[in-house]
């Protein structure tokens, strides 16, 4: 997913910001790590990185700078894999249905994949395969 036009103005996370929502059932409470796999991009905003926001349910959006850890090693990994990995940790109070919301702040970010890890994701190249989902009306 990407924002168009690519030269859109930056926005604060909230009702006016473009966003994606993913509803999921999680069997455990506690720490949840979300690994956003993003298309590679240049740092084209002088003075800061490229940002988006994430939140579960009604939690306040957490601003995430995709270039916060832009070391030589990070750049090498991004070039090698043709993606940038950005990890964020959240805490959920209870198991059950939750909604992960990703909001645009800056244009130029391409979200390729999300991996939600409750502690059991095994290391793999570009993350695990897509989760199987059956639409409710396809049965």
DRENVO-42726 format. One record per atom (N, C-alpha, C, O): x, y, z; atom name. Coordinates in nm, 2 decimals. Atoms other than C-alpha are relative to their C-alpha. Layout:
<recs>
        X        Y        Z   atome
        X        Y        Z      CA
...
</recs>
This chain:
<recs>
        X        Y        Z   atome
     0.08    -0.12     0.00       N
     0.00     0.00     0.00      CA
     0.09     0.12     0.00       C
     0.20     0.12     0.06       O
    -0.08    -0.13     0.01       N
     0.12     0.35    -0.08      CA
    -0.10     0.11     0.00       C
    -0.22     0.09    -0.03       O
     0.08    -0.12     0.00       N
    -0.02     0.70    -0.06      CA
     0.02     0.07    -0.14       C
     0.13     0.09    -0.18       O
    -0.01    -0.08     0.12       N
    -0.10     0.89    -0.38      CA
    -0.09     0.12     0.01       C
    -0.20     0.11     0.07       O
    -0.13    -0.02     0.07       N
    -0.02     1.14    -0.49      CA
     0.12     0.00     0.10       C
     0.11     0.02     0.22       O
    -0.12     0.03    -0.08       N
     0.33     1.07    -0.37      CA
     0.06     0.13     0.06       C
     0.14     0.13     0.15       O
    -0.05    -0.12    -0.05       N
     0.39     1.44    -0.31      CA
    -0.10     0.07     0.09       C
    -0.10     0.19     0.11       O
     0.10    -0.05    -0.10       N
     0.10     1.48    -0.06      CA
     0.07     0.06     0.12       C
     0.18     0.03     0.15       O
    -0.05    -0.07    -0.12       N
     0.15     1.70     0.24      CA
     0.00    -0.10     0.11       C
    -0.09    -0.19     0.12       O
     0.00     0.08    -0.12       N
     0.24     1.53     0.57      CA
    -0.12     0.03     0.08       C
    -0.17     0.14     0.08       O
     0.12    -0.01    -0.09       N
    -0.05     1.47     0.81      CA
     0.03    -0.05     0.14       C
     0.11    -0.14     0.16       O
    -0.01     0.06    -0.14       N
    -0.08     1.42     1.18      CA
    -0.10    -0.12     0.00       C
    -0.20    -0.12    -0.06       O
     0.09     0.12    -0.01       N
    -0.23     1.08     1.27      CA
    -0.13     0.04     0.07       C
    -0.13     0.12     0.16       O
     0.13    -0.04    -0.06       N
    -0.60     1.11     1.34      CA
    -0.11    -0.03    -0.11       C
    -0.08    -0.10    -0.21       O
     0.12     0.02     0.09       N
    -0.94     1.11     1.16      CA
     0.03     0.04    -0.14       C
    -0.02    -0.02    -0.23       O
    -0.02    -0.05     0.14       N
    -0.81     1.31     0.86      CA
     0.11    -0.07    -0.07       C
     0.14    -0.04    -0.19       O
    -0.11     0.07     0.06       N
    -0.51     1.09     0.80      CA
    -0.04    -0.13    -0.07       C
    -0.12    -0.21    -0.01       O
     0.03     0.13     0.07       N
    -0.54     0.81     0.54      CA
     0.05    -0.12     0.09       C
     0.16    -0.11     0.15       O
    -0.04     0.12    -0.08       N
    -0.52     0.47     0.72      CA
    -0.05    -0.13    -0.05       C
    -0.14    -0.14    -0.13       O
     0.04     0.14     0.03       N
    -0.55     0.10     0.69      CA
    -0.03    -0.06     0.14       C
     0.03    -0.03     0.24       O
     0.04     0.07    -0.12       N
    -0.72    -0.12     0.95      CA
     0.00    -0.15    -0.02       C
    -0.06    -0.20    -0.12       O
     0.00     0.14     0.01       N
    -0.66    -0.49     1.01      CA
    -0.06    -0.06     0.12       C
     0.00    -0.04     0.23       O
     0.06     0.06    -0.12       N
    -0.89    -0.68     1.24      CA
     0.05    -0.14     0.01       C
     0.06    -0.22    -0.09       O
    -0.05     0.13    -0.02       N
    -0.75    -1.00     1.39      CA
    -0.03    -0.05     0.13       C
    -0.07     0.02     0.23       O
     0.03     0.07    -0.13       N
    -0.81    -1.25     1.66      CA
     0.14    -0.04     0.06       C
     0.21    -0.12    -0.01       O
    -0.13     0.04    -0.06       N
    -0.51    -1.29     1.90      CA
    -0.03    -0.08     0.12       C
    -0.12    -0.04     0.20       O
     0.03     0.10    -0.11       N
    -0.51    -1.58     2.14      CA
     0.07     0.03     0.13       C
     0.04    -0.03     0.23       O
    -0.08    -0.03    -0.12       N
    -0.27    -1.42     2.39      CA
     0.00     0.15     0.03       C
    -0.01     0.23    -0.06       O
    -0.02    -0.14    -0.04       N
    -0.24    -1.10     2.58      CA
     0.15     0.03     0.02       C
     0.23    -0.06     0.01       O
    -0.14    -0.04    -0.02       N
     0.09    -0.91     2.66      CA
     0.06     0.06    -0.11       C
     0.00     0.13    -0.19       O
    -0.09    -0.06     0.11       N
     0.37    -0.81     2.43      CA
    -0.03    -0.05    -0.14       C
    -0.04    -0.17    -0.16       O
     0.02     0.03     0.14       N
     0.30    -0.79     2.06      CA
     0.10     0.08    -0.08       C
     0.11     0.20    -0.06       O
    -0.10    -0.07     0.09       N
     0.57    -0.71     1.81      CA
    -0.05     0.00    -0.14       C
    -0.09    -0.10    -0.19       O
     0.04    -0.02     0.14       N
     0.47    -0.57     1.47      CA
     0.12     0.03    -0.08       C
     0.18     0.14    -0.05       O
    -0.11    -0.03     0.09       N
     0.73    -0.59     1.20      CA
    -0.06     0.05    -0.13       C
    -0.12    -0.03    -0.20       O
     0.05    -0.06     0.13       N
     0.64    -0.36     0.91      CA
     0.12    -0.02    -0.10       C
     0.23     0.02    -0.08       O
    -0.10     0.02     0.11       N
     0.82    -0.46     0.59      CA
    -0.04     0.10    -0.11       C
    -0.14     0.10    -0.17       O
     0.02    -0.11     0.09       N
     0.85    -0.15     0.37      CA
     0.09     0.00    -0.12       C
     0.20    -0.05    -0.12       O
    -0.08    -0.01     0.12       N
     0.97    -0.08     0.02      CA
     0.11     0.10     0.03       C
     0.09     0.19     0.11       O
    -0.11    -0.09    -0.03       N
     1.31     0.09     0.02      CA
    -0.03     0.14    -0.06       C
    -0.10     0.15    -0.16       O
     0.02    -0.14     0.05       N
     1.31     0.47    -0.02      CA
     0.12     0.08     0.05       C
     0.19     0.05     0.14       O
    -0.10    -0.09    -0.04       N
     1.54     0.76     0.01      CA
    -0.05     0.10     0.10       C
    -0.17     0.12     0.11       O
     0.04    -0.10    -0.10       N
     1.54     1.01     0.29      CA
    -0.01     0.14    -0.07       C
     0.09     0.21    -0.08       O
     0.02    -0.12     0.08       N
     1.39     1.29     0.09      CA
    -0.06     0.12     0.07       C
    -0.09     0.22     0.01       O
     0.05    -0.11    -0.09       N
     1.26     1.51     0.38      CA
     0.12     0.05     0.08       C
     0.16    -0.02     0.17       O
    -0.11    -0.06    -0.07       N
     1.54     1.74     0.50      CA
    -0.03     0.01     0.15       C
    -0.14     0.06     0.19       O
     0.01    -0.02    -0.14       N
     1.59     1.73     0.88      CA
    -0.07    -0.10     0.08       C
    -0.07    -0.10     0.20       O
     0.07     0.11    -0.08       N
     1.39     1.42     0.97      CA
    -0.01    -0.12    -0.10       C
     0.01    -0.11    -0.22       O
     0.02     0.12     0.07       N
     1.31     1.07     0.86      CA
    -0.14     0.00    -0.07       C
    -0.20     0.10    -0.08       O
     0.14     0.02     0.06       N
     0.99     0.93     0.70      CA
    -0.08    -0.08     0.11       C
    -0.04    -0.17     0.17       O
     0.08     0.04    -0.11       N
     0.71     0.86     0.94      CA
    -0.14    -0.06    -0.04       C
    -0.20    -0.02    -0.14       O
     0.14     0.05     0.00       N
     0.39     0.66     0.98      CA
    -0.04    -0.03     0.14       C
     0.04    -0.02     0.23       O
     0.04     0.03    -0.14       N
     0.18     0.57     1.29      CA
    -0.07    -0.13     0.00       C
    -0.13    -0.18    -0.09       O
     0.07     0.12    -0.02       N
     0.05     0.25     1.43      CA
    -0.06     0.00     0.14       C
    -0.01     0.06     0.23       O
     0.07     0.02    -0.13       N
    -0.19     0.16     1.71      CA
    -0.09    -0.12     0.00       C
    -0.14    -0.16    -0.11       O
     0.10     0.11    -0.02       N
    -0.40    -0.13     1.84      CA
    -0.12     0.06     0.07       C
    -0.11     0.14     0.16       O
     0.12    -0.03    -0.06       N
    -0.76    -0.07     1.91      CA
    -0.01     0.16     0.03       C
     0.01     0.23    -0.07       O
     0.02    -0.14    -0.03       N
    -0.82     0.27     2.09      CA
     0.13     0.06     0.06       C
     0.12     0.17     0.12       O
    -0.13    -0.06    -0.06       N
    -0.45     0.32     2.20      CA
     0.04     0.12    -0.09       C
     0.00     0.13    -0.20       O
    -0.05    -0.11     0.08       N
    -0.30     0.65     2.10      CA
     0.10    -0.04    -0.11       C
     0.18    -0.13    -0.08       O
    -0.09     0.04     0.10       N
    -0.11     0.63     1.77      CA
     0.14     0.02     0.04       C
     0.18     0.13     0.09       O
    -0.14    -0.01    -0.03       N
     0.26     0.57     1.80      CA
     0.07     0.04    -0.13       C
     0.06    -0.03    -0.23       O
    -0.07    -0.05     0.12       N
     0.47     0.77     1.55      CA
     0.12    -0.08    -0.02       C
     0.20    -0.10     0.08       O
    -0.12     0.08     0.03       N
     0.73     0.55     1.39      CA
     0.08     0.06    -0.12       C
     0.03     0.09    -0.22       O
    -0.10    -0.05     0.10       N
     1.03     0.69     1.20      CA
     0.07    -0.11    -0.06       C
     0.14    -0.19     0.00       O
    -0.06     0.12     0.07       N
     1.13     0.44     0.94      CA
     0.15     0.01    -0.02       C
     0.22    -0.09    -0.04       O
    -0.14    -0.02     0.02       N
     1.48     0.59     0.92      CA
     0.07     0.03     0.14       C
     0.18     0.09     0.14       O
    -0.06    -0.03    -0.13       N
     1.54     0.62     1.30      CA
     0.13    -0.06     0.02       C
     0.23     0.00     0.07       O
    -0.12     0.07    -0.02       N
     1.81     0.36     1.29      CA
     0.07    -0.02    -0.14       C
     0.08    -0.13    -0.19       O
    -0.05     0.00     0.14       N
     1.96     0.45     0.95      CA
     0.15     0.00     0.00       C
     0.22     0.09    -0.04       O
    -0.14     0.02    -0.01       N
     2.31     0.32     1.01      CA
     0.05    -0.06    -0.13       C
    -0.03    -0.10    -0.22       O
    -0.05     0.06     0.12       N
     2.54     0.19     0.74      CA
    -0.04    -0.15    -0.01       C
    -0.08    -0.19    -0.12       O
     0.04     0.14     0.00       N
     2.45    -0.17     0.84      CA
    -0.15    -0.01    -0.04       C
    -0.19    -0.10    -0.12       O
     0.14    -0.01     0.04       N
     2.07    -0.08     0.81      CA
    -0.01     0.02    -0.15       C
    -0.09    -0.05    -0.22       O
     0.01    -0.04     0.15       N
     2.13     0.07     0.46      CA
     0.05    -0.13    -0.08       C
    -0.02    -0.16    -0.18       O
    -0.05     0.12     0.07       N
     2.33    -0.25     0.36      CA
    -0.11    -0.10    -0.01       C
    -0.13    -0.17    -0.11       O
     0.10     0.10     0.00       N
     2.05    -0.48     0.47      CA
    -0.12     0.04    -0.09       C
    -0.18    -0.04    -0.16       O
     0.11    -0.05     0.08       N
     1.78    -0.26     0.30      CA
     0.04    -0.02    -0.15       C
    -0.05    -0.06    -0.23       O
    -0.04     0.02     0.14       N
     1.98    -0.27    -0.03      CA
     0.00    -0.15    -0.03       C
    -0.05    -0.19    -0.14       O
     0.00     0.15     0.03       N
     2.04    -0.65     0.00      CA
    -0.13    -0.06    -0.01       C
    -0.15    -0.14    -0.10       O
     0.13     0.07     0.00       N
     1.68    -0.74     0.07      CA
    -0.10     0.08    -0.08       C
    -0.21     0.02    -0.11       O
     0.10    -0.09     0.07       N
     1.51    -0.45    -0.12      CA
    -0.12     0.03     0.08       C
    -0.23     0.05     0.02       O
     0.10    -0.04    -0.09       N
     1.30    -0.39     0.18      CA
     0.06     0.06     0.13       C
     0.18     0.04     0.15       O
    -0.04    -0.05    -0.13       N
     1.33    -0.20     0.51      CA
    -0.09    -0.06     0.11       C
    -0.21    -0.06     0.10       O
     0.07     0.06    -0.11       N
     1.23    -0.37     0.84      CA
    -0.01     0.10     0.11       C
     0.09     0.16     0.15       O
     0.03    -0.10    -0.11       N
     1.07    -0.15     1.11      CA
    -0.08    -0.08     0.11       C
    -0.20    -0.11     0.08       O
     0.07     0.07    -0.11       N
     0.98    -0.32     1.44      CA
    -0.05     0.09     0.11       C
     0.01     0.19     0.14       O
     0.07    -0.08    -0.10       N
     0.74    -0.18     1.70      CA
    -0.06    -0.10     0.10       C
    -0.12    -0.20     0.06       O
     0.05     0.09    -0.10       N
     0.63    -0.33     2.03      CA
    -0.13     0.07     0.06       C
    -0.13     0.19     0.08       O
     0.12    -0.04    -0.06       N
     0.28    -0.30     2.18      CA
    -0.04    -0.09     0.11       C
     0.02    -0.20     0.12       O
     0.05     0.09    -0.11       N
     0.11    -0.44     2.49      CA
    -0.15     0.00    -0.01       C
    -0.22     0.10    -0.01       O
     0.14     0.02     0.00       N
    -0.24    -0.58     2.48      CA
    -0.05    -0.06     0.13       C
     0.01    -0.16     0.18       O
     0.04     0.04    -0.14       N
    -0.44    -0.63     2.80      CA
    -0.07    -0.14     0.00       C
    -0.07    -0.21     0.10       O
     0.08     0.12     0.00       N
    -0.65    -0.93     2.68      CA
     0.00    -0.06    -0.13       C
     0.02     0.00    -0.23       O
     0.01     0.06     0.13       N
    -0.68    -1.19     2.41      CA
    -0.14     0.03    -0.06       C
    -0.22     0.09     0.01       O
     0.13    -0.03     0.06       N
    -0.96    -1.16     2.16      CA
     0.02     0.08    -0.13       C
     0.13     0.08    -0.19       O
    -0.01    -0.08     0.12       N
    -1.04    -0.94     1.86      CA
     0.07     0.13     0.02       C
     0.04     0.20     0.12       O
    -0.07    -0.12     0.00       N
    -0.81    -0.65     1.80      CA
     0.01     0.06    -0.14       C
     0.01    -0.01    -0.23       O
    -0.02    -0.07     0.12       N
    -0.77    -0.39     1.53      CA
     0.13     0.08     0.00       C
     0.15     0.16     0.08       O
    -0.13    -0.07     0.02       N
    -0.43    -0.28     1.41      CA
    -0.02     0.11    -0.10       C
    -0.07     0.08    -0.21       O
     0.03    -0.12     0.09       N
    -0.45     0.07     1.25      CA
     0.14     0.06    -0.04       C
     0.22     0.09     0.05       O
    -0.12    -0.07     0.05       N
    -0.17     0.21     1.03      CA
    -0.04     0.12    -0.07       C
    -0.12     0.12    -0.16       O
     0.04    -0.13     0.05       N
    -0.19     0.58     0.95      CA
     0.12     0.07    -0.07       C
     0.23     0.06    -0.03       O
    -0.09    -0.08     0.07       N
    -0.01     0.79     0.70      CA
     0.04     0.13     0.08       C
    -0.05     0.19     0.14       O
    -0.05    -0.13    -0.05       N
     0.21     1.08     0.83      CA
     0.07     0.06    -0.12       C
     0.03     0.17    -0.16       O
    -0.08    -0.06     0.11       N
     0.46     1.13     0.55      CA
    -0.03    -0.09    -0.13       C
    -0.05    -0.21    -0.12       O
     0.01     0.08     0.12       N
     0.41     1.02     0.18      CA
     0.14    -0.06    -0.03       C
     0.24    -0.04     0.04       O
    -0.12     0.07     0.04       N
     0.67     0.80     0.01      CA
     0.03    -0.13     0.07       C
     0.13    -0.19     0.04       O
    -0.02     0.13    -0.07       N
     0.63     0.50     0.24      CA
    -0.09    -0.10    -0.07       C
    -0.21    -0.08    -0.10       O
     0.07     0.11     0.06       N
     0.53     0.17     0.07      CA
     0.00    -0.11     0.10       C
     0.10    -0.17     0.12       O
     0.02     0.11    -0.09       N
     0.39    -0.09     0.31      CA
    -0.02    -0.12    -0.08       C
    -0.12    -0.14    -0.16       O
     0.01     0.12     0.08       N
     0.46    -0.43     0.16      CA
    -0.06    -0.12     0.08       C
    -0.13    -0.20     0.03       O
     0.05     0.12    -0.08       N
     0.38    -0.67     0.45      CA
     0.01     0.04     0.15       C
     0.10     0.12     0.19       O
     0.00    -0.01    -0.14       N
     0.30    -0.68     0.82      CA
     0.01    -0.13     0.07       C
    -0.06    -0.23     0.02       O
    -0.01     0.12    -0.08       N
     0.41    -0.95     1.06      CA
    -0.03     0.03     0.14       C
     0.04     0.10     0.21       O
     0.03    -0.01    -0.14       N
     0.24    -0.97     1.40      CA
     0.05    -0.12     0.07       C
     0.01    -0.23     0.05       O
    -0.07     0.11    -0.07       N
     0.45    -1.17     1.64      CA
    -0.04     0.01     0.15       C
    -0.01     0.11     0.22       O
     0.03     0.02    -0.15       N
     0.32    -1.29     1.98      CA
     0.11    -0.08     0.07       C
     0.09    -0.12     0.18       O
    -0.11     0.08    -0.06       N
     0.65    -1.47     2.04      CA
     0.03    -0.13    -0.07       C
     0.12    -0.20    -0.03       O
    -0.02     0.12     0.06       N
     0.63    -1.76     1.80      CA
     0.05     0.00    -0.14       C
     0.06    -0.10    -0.21       O
    -0.05    -0.01     0.14       N
     0.75    -1.63     1.46      CA
     0.14    -0.04    -0.01       C
     0.23     0.01     0.06       O
    -0.14     0.05     0.02       N
     1.05    -1.82     1.34      CA
     0.07     0.09    -0.10       C
     0.00     0.14    -0.20       O
    -0.07    -0.08     0.10       N
     1.32    -1.63     1.15      CA
    -0.01    -0.06    -0.14       C
     0.00    -0.18    -0.16       O
     0.01     0.04     0.13       N
     1.28    -1.64     0.78      CA
     0.03     0.12    -0.09       C
     0.02     0.23    -0.05       O
    -0.03    -0.11     0.09       N
     1.37    -1.44     0.47      CA
    -0.13     0.06    -0.04       C
    -0.22     0.00    -0.10       O
     0.12    -0.08     0.03       N
     1.10    -1.17     0.43      CA
    -0.12    -0.04     0.07       C
    -0.23    -0.01     0.03       O
     0.11     0.03    -0.09       N
     0.88    -1.31     0.70      CA
    -0.07    -0.13    -0.05       C
    -0.05    -0.18    -0.15       O
     0.08     0.12     0.03       N
     0.63    -1.60     0.71      CA
    -0.10     0.02    -0.12       C
    -0.12     0.14    -0.15       O
     0.10    -0.02     0.11       N
     0.38    -1.66     0.43      CA
    -0.13     0.06     0.06       C
    -0.15     0.06     0.18       O
     0.12    -0.07    -0.04       N
     0.05    -1.48     0.44      CA
    -0.09    -0.09     0.07       C
    -0.10    -0.21     0.04       O
     0.10     0.08    -0.07       N
    -0.21    -1.60     0.69      CA
    -0.12    -0.04    -0.08       C
    -0.16     0.04    -0.17       O
     0.12     0.05     0.07       N
    -0.50    -1.80     0.56      CA
    -0.12     0.06     0.06       C
    -0.13     0.07     0.18       O
     0.12    -0.06    -0.05       N
    -0.83    -1.62     0.59      CA
    -0.11    -0.04    -0.10       C
    -0.10    -0.03    -0.22       O
     0.12     0.03     0.08       N
    -1.17    -1.74     0.48      CA
    -0.10     0.11     0.02       C
    -0.14     0.14     0.13       O
     0.11    -0.10    -0.01       N
    -1.43    -1.47     0.40      CA
    -0.12    -0.06     0.06       C
    -0.16    -0.18     0.03       O
     0.12     0.05    -0.07       N
    -1.74    -1.51     0.61      CA
    -0.11    -0.05    -0.09       C
    -0.18    -0.14    -0.07       O
     0.11     0.04     0.09       N
    -1.97    -1.53     0.31      CA
     0.04    -0.09    -0.11       C
    -0.04    -0.12    -0.20       O
    -0.04     0.10     0.10       N
    -1.77    -1.78     0.11      CA
    -0.02    -0.14     0.04       C
     0.01    -0.23    -0.03       O
     0.03     0.13    -0.04       N
    -1.88    -2.08     0.31      CA
    -0.13    -0.06    -0.05       C
    -0.16    -0.17    -0.02       O
</recs>
